[in-house]
């Protein structure tokens, strides 16, 4: 099963991140085959890492939690807070073969639904699906977050390939679920491929 792991850096932890970066990269190499996407989300100018997203396959939640617990950024104190959800892979792209244009930047959208918002999902599902199909070359990967049982959709994750920040913000402003107010805490941040998962560096 697939999981979305969103992990937040602690404030002012840049020096610690640098200290543990190589151990972090070495650790992730051990999960290369099961990782669909991985990389940090950042400030708008891409100068400061604020946390990271991993879309990754594990046999169960316990294995995903073990992966987080042994992450060098976690054990080293760089990161202490995370959101772990089951995730349904809606398209087959990975970091190796996803749509990506030279000169573009990448952005991460992560949103959890308002409680009891299934009616909003149902009402806007067709418009949502049509919008994402129309913009397939903009969306590198996407899919709903699920509850632990995998039976209920509780949020969404999208990784975008866009010319600039304004284009990414406009894209999400017009996305039907987001436009309808489905998400209680939508997060849209600049994102980049992790060093060992950037196809331009392998």
Secondary structure, 3 states (H helix, E strand, C coil): CEEEEEEEECCCCHHHHHHHHHHHHHHHHCCHHHEEEEEEEECCCCCCEEEEEEEEECCCHHHHHHHHHCCHHHHCCCEEEEEEEEECCCCCCCCCCCCCCCCCEEEEEEEEECCCCHHHHHHHHHHHHHHHHHCCCCEEEEEEEECCCCCCEEEEEEEEEECCHHHHHHHHHCCHHHHCCCECCCEEEEECCCHHHCHHHC
